[in-house]
Amino acid sequence: MTILAHPAPLTGPAVHCDLPGPRSAEYLARQDRREPNARGGPRRLPIAITEGSGSFVRDADGNVFIDFLAGAGVLSLGHNHPELVAAMTAQLSKLTHALDFATPVKDEFSEAQFAMLPEALRSRMKLHFCGPAGTNAVEAALKLCKTATGRGGVVSFQGRFHRSAHAALGLTGPAGRRPRPGALPGTQYPPYSSCPRCPAGPDADTCAATCPDLIERSLHESGDGLPLPAAVLLELVQGEGGVVPARADFVHRVRELTRELGIPLIVDELRTGCGRTGTWFAFERYGIEPDVIVASKALSGIGSPVSLIIYDERLDNWAPRAHGTPLGNQLAFAAGARAIEVVNRDSVLDNVVERGHQFEELLSPLASHPWVTDVRGTGLMWGIELADPRTGAPASELALAVRNHALRRGLIVEVGGRGDSVVRLLPPLNVTADVVRTAAGILLAALDTATREAR
């Protein structure tokens, strides 16, 4: 198979053939023979990617796409940021893996992580490196809290997504997927702060009071009430659940309740951490202090896997070797330390806020679109929820059509949320205003085409 020998620079979307193109189709056919049904991306986005740069990728047929999936948020500084590549390359000849031994680059990475915490937290937090994926960090956080409290139950909210290992799977809701077996005994799923779908009605004040009231009554009542759990696990912006930011009053009530009852609060920052919402961690936007922070995805800035939990030292009841995993990815540490330098030097968090405002403005015409029920987001996490204007049912097929039409025009987006009816945008954090403008134009045109076909 031949690939374009001297491809043009990746500077803008350009799709010049049907998708998949012939070269991509060959790769996809071989992948279909070799890999299981569990794979998702190539089934939904039929391209074979050969290279990436910044906010763009090129497929095997020379088509160029704006990548607003960004490795599901892993590529916080886009594809192949040159300074991160240089940091990893320099580390490659020194040391690549060292279990949990102290190393200079791990020390630099750890210092950088603590420096990004709010000052009030730095002196009392511990940092534990987990396995390579976010699901490993979720598992470690649960184990930590169960060990520290001696309790077994967990509270996790409706619409959540806490990854795919066995315990984390039991804490994960359908959120656009089929219901799964394997719920952990003692796990409870109270409603999340999703006001438009609240059973109490669409009134925001009523909705905001209802969710934490249900949790509080359950935890305080005896008899049929819940035993105190080992932890409450909360996403501040549900990603797979459809880009649903929690209301501030809901978050504050949950934090007050967990503190009052001595229940550790775990915030899942796998998607929102490392600047995605405009602050390094999303909990900063809500003005709360969690007991445990779960982070992964964008920690290296370039996709090299690493995950960790940062937690209050009062929970540090683990014995030596009580939780050990392959946790010494020196390449990820090198890239991650450099990524934080870039974020601070280049005012990347300011860019996240500015581009978020730009999205809000560019997507504002959708407020009157008959098929659009909500446009929501914060920073560089955005979702467009679609529903049939006649029935109010989730417009899953329309969302898929929007995604497919966007791809043919040179924009990669994904769907999620209730019935996969939310078109989701997850750009690199250093995306430019011009790229955002181009992508928004493609998205609006894709929605226009898809709705015309639906009618």
N, C-alpha and C positions, 0 to 999 in steps of 0.2 A: 504494500500500500504506500502511496506517495503522499507527502504533505507539501503544501506550498513552500517552495525553497526560500524565497525572500519576501515574507509577508510585509505588508505595509504597517506602519505604526498604528497602535490601537488608540484612536483619537475620536471615534464616533461610531454610532450604530450603522451597520450596512449589511443587509441580508439580500443575497442575490440569487437564491434558489429555494425550491420547496424544502420543507423540513420534515424529517431529517434529509440532509444532502446525501449523495451516494457514499462518500467516505465515512461520514458519521454513521450511516446505516450499517456499514460493514462492522464497525466497532460495536454498535448496539446489538447486532445479531450475535456476535461472538459472546458478548456479555450475557445475553439472554440464555445462551447454551450453558454458560459456566456458573452463573450466579443465581441465587435463590429468588423466590418471589418476594422476599422481604425488601429488596431494593426499591427505592421510591423515586428518586430524582429523575433517572433516565426514562421511566415510564411516563412521567408527567411533562418532562421537558426534554424532548428527543433530540439531543445534540451530544456530540463527543467533543469535549473541550481539550484543546491542545496548548493554549497559553493564556496568560492573563497579565494585565498591567493596570494598576489603579482601579478604576471603576468599570473596566472593560474586560471581556474575555473573547477569544476567537475559537471557533470550532474547526473540525478537521477539513471542512469545505471552504474555509476562508471567511465565513460569516462572522461579523463582529456584533456583540451584544453589550448593552449596559447591564451590569450585573447588580440588581437590587435584591439579590438573595444573599450574596457575600458569604457563602459557606454557612448559611443559617446564622449569620452574625459573627462567625469566627474571624473573618478578615476585617478587623476593625479599621485598619489603615489601607484597605484594598489589597489587590493582588501584588505580591512581590515588591513591597516597598523597598527601595534600594538600601536604605540604612539598616533595615532589619535583616535583609539578605546578607549584608556585609557583616553584621554582628554574628549571625549564625555561622557564616563561612569561617570567620576568625576562630570561633569556638570549636568548630568541627575538628580542627587539627590538635586541639588540646585535650578535650574530654567530652564525651557525649552522654554518659549516664553514670550516676554515682549513688544509687539507692538514696538513703537519707543522710549520707555523710555531708559534713560541711564542706563547701567549695567556695571559692571567691565569687563566681558568677551567681551562685545561689544566694550568697550573702547580699550581693548587689540587688538582685531581684527582690529579696525579702525587704530590704531597706526601702526600696522604691514603693512596694505595696503598702507598707506602714505609713510612708509619707503621704500617700493619697487618701488615707483615712481622715475623718474629722479629728481635730486635735484632741478632743475629749476622750476619744476611744483608744488612742495610740498606746497609752501607758498600761492599759489593762487587758489588751487582747493578745491571744496566742494565734499562731499560724500553723496549720497542719497541712502538709502536702498529701494529696490523695492519688489515686490512679489517674490515668490520662484523660478520662472523660468526665463530663459533668455529672453523669449518673453515679460515678464513684464518689463524688463529693456529697451528693444527696445521701447516699448510703452511710458515709462517714458521719455526717451531721446527725442522722437519726441514731446511729450507734452511740455517738457521744452523749446525746441528750438522754437516751435510755440508761446509759451507764451512770450518768451524773444524778439522775432523779430516782432511779430504781423503779420507774414506771414503764408501761408498755404501749399505751395507746398514742395515737397521733391524730391531730386535727388538720385536715387538708381541705381546701375549698373547691366547690363546684367549678368546673371549667379549667381546672389546673392541668399542668403538664410538667412532671418532675422526672422525666427521662424513662429509660427502658430496662434497667436491671430489675431483678425480681421484686425487691422491696419497693423501689421507686415506682415500678409498674403498678403496684397495688395502691399507690397514692395518686395515680394519674387518671384523669377522667377521659371520657370519649373525645370531647373537643374536636369534632370532625372525624373521629375514628370510630370503629366498631367497639362496643363495650368489651372489656377484657376480663378474663378470670384472674384470680390471684390477689384479691383485696386482702390486706393485712388484717388480722383479727384486732379489734379495738379501734380501727380507723374510722373517723367520722368525717362527713362531707357537708358542712353547712354552706349556705348560699354565699356567693362572692358579691362584691359591690358592683353589680352590673345593672344599673338603675333602669334602663329601658325595658329589661325583661323581668323586672322584679315582680313576684306574685302579689305583692302588696299594692301594685299599681305604679304608674309612671311618675308619680310625684316624687321628686328627688329627695325632699326632706323626709318623707315617710320611708322611702326605700333605704336611705342611709341609716335610719334608726333601726329598721327592721332586722337587718343582717346581724349586727353585733348583739342586738337584744336576744335573738334566737340562740346565739352562742352562749351569752351570759346566763340565760335561764337554764340551758342544758347543763352548764358546768356547776351552777350553784345549787340546783335542785338535787335532793336526795332521792333514793328509791329508783325511779325510772330515769334519773339523770345520768349523765356520763361520769365515770370516774375521771379524776384529773389525768390528763394525758402527759406523756413525756415531753411533747413539743407541739407547737402550732407552726405549721409550714405555710408560708405565704409568698405568692408572687405579687409584687407591687404593680406590675403591668403584665397581665396574662398575654403571652405571645401566641402560642399555639391555640389558645382559647379565643383568639380573634382580636388581639391588640386592644385589650380592655384595661385602661388605667383605673386603679382603685380610687375611690373618693378619699380625700384627706381625712374627713371626719370618721369614716369607716376605719381607716388605718389607725388613727389615734385611739379609737375605742378598743380595738383589738390589742394594741400595745398596752393600754392602761389595764385591761382585763388580765392579760397574761402576766404583767408585773404584779398585780394585786394577788393573784393566785399562785405565784411562784412557778409559772410554766415558761420554759425557754421559748423565745420567739425566733424561729429560723426564717430569714428572708432569702428566697431563691433569686439570686442575681445572675444566674447563668446567662440569661438573655439580656438583662438590663444593665449588667455591670460593665465596668471599663469604659464608661462614658456614653453609653447608648442613649440615655435620656437627657444628657446635657450636664449632669453631675457625674462624678466617677462612679458612685453607686446611686441607685434610684431612691434608697431610703433617705438620702440627704435631702431630696426634694420634699419629703414628707415631714422632716424635722423630728424623726424618731431615732432611737438607738437600739438596734436589735441585739440579741444575745449571740446569734450565730449568723454569719454571712457565708453563703455558698457561691463560689465563683469558678468559672472555667472559660469556655468558649474563646473570648477575645483576650485572655491574659497574655498570650504571646504576641498578639497583634497580627500574626501572619499565618496562623493555622497550626503551628506546632503544638501538639497536645500537652496540656497541663491543667490541673484542677486543684483547688484548695478550699479549706474552710478557715475562716477567721472567727474566733469565738472568745467570749469572756473567760478570763482565767479561772473564775470560780467554778466553771464546768470541767476543768482539767483534772479529771479523776482517773484518767487512763493510766494503766501500768505500762512500763516499757514493753514495746513490741505488741501492745494490745490491738493496734490497728496498723498493719504494715502492708504496703502495696508497692509496685514498681513506680516510684515517685520521684525519680532523680533526673528528669529530662533537662540536661544542661543547655541544649540548643534552644529550648523554649524559654529558659531563664534568661539567656543572652538576648534573645529577641524581645522578650517582655520588658526587660530593664530599659532597652533602647526605645521601645515603643512609648514608655512613660516619658522619657526625655523628649521625644517628638511631640507627644500630646501637649506637654507643658510649653515647649519652645514655640510651637506653631499655633498655639491657642486653639487646639482642636475642639475643646469643649465649647468654646464660643461659636465655632463653626457649626457644631451640632445644634445649638440653640437657634442660630440664624437660619440654617437650612430648614429647621423645623417650622419656623415662622413662614418661610417661603413655601413649604408644602401646604401649610394652612391656607395661605392666600391662593395658591395655584389650584387647589382642590375645592375651594369655596363654591365654584359654580355647581358642584354636585349636590349642594344642599337642596336644590329644587328638582333634582332628577327623580323621576317617579320610581325607579328601581333601586334607588339608594336610600337606605334607612338611617345610616349613620356614617360619618367620616370622623375618625378619632385617632389620636396618637399623641405622642410627646417626644421631643427631640427627633431622633431618626428611627422611630418605630411608628408606622402608620398603617391603618387598616380602613378599607372601604367595605361596609357591610351591605349586601344586596338581598332584596326580598321581592317576591311577586307582589306588585301593587294591588292586585285583585284579592289575593288570599292572605297575604302577609307571611306566606311560607318562605323559608330560606331558599334563595335562588342559586342553588348549588351549580346547576348546569350553566347558568349565566356567568358565574364566577370563573368556572373552568374555561368558558369561551373567551372571557376577557383575558385571562392568562395566556391562552393560545394565540389570540390575535396580537397581544403585546409582544409575544415571542417572535412572531412573523415580522413584526415591525422593528425588532432589535432591542427588546427590553425583557429581562428576566425578572419575573415576580412569582410569588407563590400564593396559595390559598390556605385558609384554615378557619378556625372558629366553628360556630354552630353549623353543622351540615356542610362544612367546607364552603361557606357562602361569603367569606371575607377575603378580599384581595389584599395581600400584605406586602408592605414595602420595608426593606431592611438594607439601606445603602451603606457603603463604607462611611466612617465618621468624617473623613476628610474629603467627601464628595464636593464638587464645585457647584456654584450657582448655575452655571451653564448646563451641566449634566442634569441637575435636578429639573431645570426648565424643559430640556429635551425629553426627559423621561416622563414628566407630567403630561406633555403634549401627546406622547405616544399612548399613555394610559387612557387619557380622555378619548382619543380617537378609537382605541380598542373597545372601550365601553360603548361608544356610540355605535360602532359596527355590530357588536354583540347584541345590543338591545334592539337594533333594527331587525336582525335575524330572528330574535325571540318573538317580536311582534308578527 
